[in-house]
Amino acid sequence: MSGPCAEHRRDPGACAGVRRDPGASAERTRLAWRRTGLSAAVVALLTVRPAFTPGAGPAEWLAAAASMVTWAGVVGIALHRGQDLRTRFPGPAPRAIRAYAVLVTALAVLGYGVVML
């Protein structure tokens, strides 16, 4: 069996003659990135909430700041990836996915830490 053709590297279904709708898959992926960003916003806002209580100290403010920075990173990656999906055929993005996973995990840990305070 020979290796993939040049077109196959860009579009895995090209060599097999499979007709695909790249618009639908790109749209679904873009919406998935957006949903994750929105759920991260909810976690970030819940993490920030204790910083605005009357007895809030430096720990609450640091947790709130870390949460907002992490959330901004999540949204920034999602927006960048959404633009990529609009302009070209959706391909793998291992760096973006890895960074997104690290930021979402960090946000979950921050949220857990605030709940346990």
Secondary structure, DSSP 4 states (H G I P E B T S, - for coil): -PPPPHHHHH-TTTTTT----HHHHHHHHHHHHHHHHHHHHHHHHHHHGGGGSTT--HHHHHHHHHHHHHHHHHHHHHHHHHHHHHHS-----HHHHHHHHHHHHHHHHHHHHHHH-
